[in-house]
Amino acid sequence: MRLKKNDTVTIRVGKDRGKKGKVLKTFPTENRVIVEGINYSTMYLRPNQENPKGGLAKFEAKIQTSNVQLVCPKCSKPTRIGHQILADGTKQRICKQCQEII
C-alpha cells in the first residue's frame, strides 16, 4: 500500500469528489483507507441501558484506495507516488511531478 497514516489525500470519485482529508487508518489487505471527514455512513442505534432513546450515529466508512490520490506536501498537487532507493539503501516515496521526497 502506497498510502500511510496522516497522508493528505483528495477524493477522485463519488459523492465527496474534490474534497481533501487526512488518512486516519489504513487496511492494506483490503486496499481501503478511512479518511477524516469523508464518506460518512449512518448507523441506526437500538435503545439500550446507556442510550434509552436509541438514535442515529454517523461515522467515517472505508473508501477504496483507487478512489483517492495523495496530495504532495511540497507542490500541493494531487500526484502519483514513485519510489527511489537512496545511497544508504533505504527506500523513499517521491512525488512524480516535482520529484521531491514525501
Secondary structure, DSSP 8 states (H G I E B T S, - for coil): ----TT-EEEE-SSTTTT-EEEEEEEETTTTEEEETT-SEEEEEE---SS-TT-EEEEEE--EEGGGEEEB-TTT-SB--EEEEE-TTS-EEEEETTT--B-
